[in-house]
């Protein structure tokens, strides 16, 4: 299914007025909310060819810029110490000793890349990450969705859940419960399908060290 087909199916099942430009714009927003929710849950299952590996060195402030922007960093390896760095939040890094001059032990995701701590310049690192997930757009082709084609219908259920949340707020209606149940089941099927795909790979997708 392409983007418009998924959006129009959400409009149809949500009992909105088909062909209404305002409704279609809303439905595209519902679809994107579902798309990002699903991608956030399946990022660890994504095929290796959607992941980006970068070999770089930290700058004077202990940062590495990631040109494509990171949706999720999967692993950071300090190649000088041959070890994986521990993930942390920017707030956690701020609370650590700024004067520490030892080799980096942790990293945090920033707006443009990663920050290592302790801060150290010219540390060779390998970063494996998933680039920023872009919103789907009006007229987007089937291939623009990073969800396998056989699972595109899952996004219809997700869009219906988000339409209920946006339009009617959190509710306990039978319709909403149906959408939620179908959405949860659909997400489980997507994950199971991706796990089955990865089972045939010789190398696990996160094996970069």
C-alpha positions as CSV (number, residue, x, y, z in Angstrom):
1,X,0.0,0.0,0.0
2,X,1.3,3.5,-0.8
3,X,0.9,6.4,1.7
4,X,-2.4,7.7,0.2
5,X,-4.0,4.3,0.2
6,X,-3.2,3.8,3.9
7,X,-4.4,7.3,4.7
8,X,-7.6,6.9,2.7
9,X,-8.3,3.5,4.4
10,X,-7.9,5.2,7.8
11,X,-10.3,7.9,6.7
12,X,-12.9,5.4,5.6
13,X,-12.8,3.3,8.7
14,X,-12.8,6.3,11.0
15,X,-16.1,7.3,9.5
16,X,-14.7,10.7,8.4
17,X,-15.8,12.4,5.2
18,X,-13.8,10.9,2.3
19,X,-12.3,13.5,-0.1
20,X,-12.3,16.2,2.6
21,X,-8.9,17.9,2.4
22,X,-8.8,18.8,6.0
23,X,-9.7,15.3,7.1
24,X,-7.1,13.9,4.7
25,X,-4.4,16.2,6.3
26,X,-5.5,15.0,9.8
27,X,-5.4,11.4,8.7
28,X,-1.8,11.9,7.4
29,X,-1.0,13.1,10.9
30,X,-2.6,10.1,12.5
31,X,-0.7,7.8,10.1
32,X,2.6,9.5,11.0
33,X,1.9,9.2,14.7
34,X,1.4,5.4,14.2
35,X,4.4,5.1,11.9
36,X,6.8,6.7,14.4
37,X,5.3,4.6,17.2
38,X,5.8,1.4,15.2
39,X,9.3,2.4,14.1
40,X,10.4,3.2,17.6
41,X,9.3,-0.3,18.7
42,X,10.9,-2.2,15.8
43,X,14.2,-0.3,15.4
44,X,16.2,-3.2,16.9
45,X,14.7,-5.5,14.3
46,X,15.4,-3.4,11.3
47,X,17.4,-5.0,8.5
48,X,21.1,-4.2,8.5
49,X,21.0,-2.3,5.2
50,X,18.8,0.4,7.0
51,X,21.5,0.9,9.6
52,X,24.5,3.2,9.1
53,X,28.0,2.5,10.3
54,X,30.4,5.5,10.8
55,X,34.1,5.4,11.7
56,X,35.1,8.7,13.2
57,X,37.2,10.4,15.8
58,X,35.9,12.6,18.7
59,X,36.5,16.4,18.4
60,X,38.0,18.6,21.1
61,X,34.7,18.5,23.1
62,X,34.3,14.7,22.8
63,X,31.6,14.9,20.2
64,X,31.0,13.1,16.9
65,X,28.7,14.6,14.3
66,X,26.4,12.2,12.5
67,X,25.6,13.7,9.1
68,X,22.2,11.9,8.6
69,X,21.0,12.6,12.1
70,X,20.4,9.7,14.5
71,X,16.9,8.3,15.2
72,X,18.5,5.7,17.5
73,X,22.1,4.9,18.3
74,X,22.6,1.1,18.5
75,X,26.2,0.8,19.5
76,X,29.3,2.9,20.0
77,X,32.7,1.2,20.1
78,X,35.9,2.9,21.4
79,X,38.3,1.4,19.0
80,X,41.3,2.5,21.0
81,X,40.1,0.5,24.0
82,X,38.3,-2.1,21.9
83,X,35.1,-1.8,24.1
84,X,31.5,-0.7,23.8
85,X,30.5,2.5,25.5
86,X,27.6,2.5,27.8
87,X,24.5,4.5,26.8
88,X,23.5,7.4,29.0
89,X,21.3,10.5,28.8
90,X,22.7,14.0,28.4
91,X,21.5,14.8,31.9
92,X,23.4,11.8,33.3
93,X,26.6,13.0,31.6
94,X,26.2,16.5,33.1
95,X,26.1,15.0,36.6
96,X,29.5,13.2,36.1
97,X,32.9,14.6,36.8
98,X,33.8,17.1,34.1
99,X,37.5,17.0,35.0
100,X,37.8,13.2,34.5
101,X,40.5,12.6,31.9
102,X,40.3,8.8,31.6
103,X,39.2,7.0,28.5
104,X,35.5,7.4,27.6
105,X,33.1,5.0,29.2
106,X,29.7,6.4,28.2
107,X,28.0,8.3,25.4
108,X,24.8,10.2,25.0
109,X,22.8,11.1,21.9
110,X,22.7,14.8,21.0
111,X,20.8,16.7,18.5
112,X,23.5,16.2,15.9
113,X,25.4,13.1,17.0
114,X,26.9,11.7,20.1
115,X,28.9,13.0,23.1
116,X,31.3,10.8,25.0
117,X,32.3,11.0,28.6
118,X,34.9,11.4,30.0
119,X,35.5,14.1,27.3
120,X,38.5,13.2,25.2
121,X,39.6,14.4,21.8
122,X,40.7,12.2,18.9
123,X,39.3,8.9,20.2
124,X,38.6,6.6,17.3
125,X,35.0,5.3,17.5
126,X,32.7,3.3,15.4
127,X,29.0,4.3,15.6
128,X,26.1,2.1,14.4
129,X,22.9,4.0,14.2
130,X,19.5,4.2,12.5
131,X,19.1,7.5,10.6
132,X,16.3,9.8,11.5
133,X,12.9,8.4,10.4
134,X,11.3,10.9,8.1
135,X,7.5,11.6,8.1
136,X,5.6,9.9,5.3
137,X,4.2,12.5,2.9
138,X,1.2,13.0,0.6
139,X,1.7,10.9,-2.5
140,X,4.5,8.9,-0.9
141,X,5.3,5.6,-2.7
142,X,5.1,2.2,-1.1
143,X,8.9,2.0,-1.0
144,X,9.1,5.2,1.2
145,X,7.7,3.2,4.1
146,X,10.4,1.3,6.1
147,X,7.8,-1.3,7.2
148,X,7.7,-4.4,5.0
149,X,4.8,-4.2,2.4
150,X,3.0,-7.2,3.9
151,X,2.7,-5.3,7.2
152,X,1.5,-2.0,5.8
153,X,-2.1,-2.7,7.0
154,X,-0.8,-2.5,10.5
155,X,-0.5,1.2,10.0
156,X,-4.2,1.4,9.3
157,X,-5.0,0.1,12.8
158,X,-2.4,2.4,14.3
159,X,-3.8,5.4,12.5
160,X,-7.3,4.5,13.8
161,X,-6.0,4.4,17.3
162,X,-4.3,7.8,16.9
163,X,-7.4,9.2,15.2
164,X,-9.4,8.2,18.3
165,X,-6.9,9.8,20.6
166,X,-6.6,13.0,18.7
167,X,-10.3,13.4,17.9
168,X,-12.0,12.0,21.0
169,X,-9.3,11.8,23.6
170,X,-8.6,8.7,25.8
171,X,-11.8,6.7,25.9
172,X,-13.1,3.3,26.7
173,X,-15.4,2.8,23.8
174,X,-15.8,-0.6,22.2
175,X,-14.6,0.9,18.9
176,X,-11.4,2.3,20.5
177,X,-10.7,-1.0,22.3
178,X,-11.1,-2.9,19.0
179,X,-8.6,-0.5,17.3
180,X,-6.2,-0.8,20.2
181,X,-6.4,-4.6,20.2
182,X,-5.9,-4.9,16.5
183,X,-3.0,-2.4,16.6
184,X,-1.2,-4.4,19.4
185,X,-1.7,-7.6,17.5
186,X,-0.5,-6.1,14.2
187,X,2.7,-4.7,15.9
188,X,3.4,-8.2,17.3
189,X,3.1,-9.7,13.8
190,X,5.5,-7.1,12.4
191,X,8.1,-7.9,15.0
192,X,7.6,-11.7,14.5
193,X,8.1,-11.2,10.8
194,X,11.3,-9.2,11.2
195,X,12.7,-11.7,13.7
196,X,12.0,-14.5,11.2
197,X,13.9,-12.5,8.6
198,X,16.9,-11.9,10.8
199,X,17.0,-15.5,11.8
200,X,18.4,-16.3,8.4
201,X,21.2,-13.9,8.6
202,X,24.7,-15.2,9.3
203,X,25.7,-12.1,11.3
204,X,23.6,-10.4,14.0
205,X,22.8,-6.8,12.9
206,X,24.6,-5.3,15.9
207,X,27.9,-7.3,15.6
208,X,30.3,-4.5,14.6
209,X,33.2,-5.1,17.0
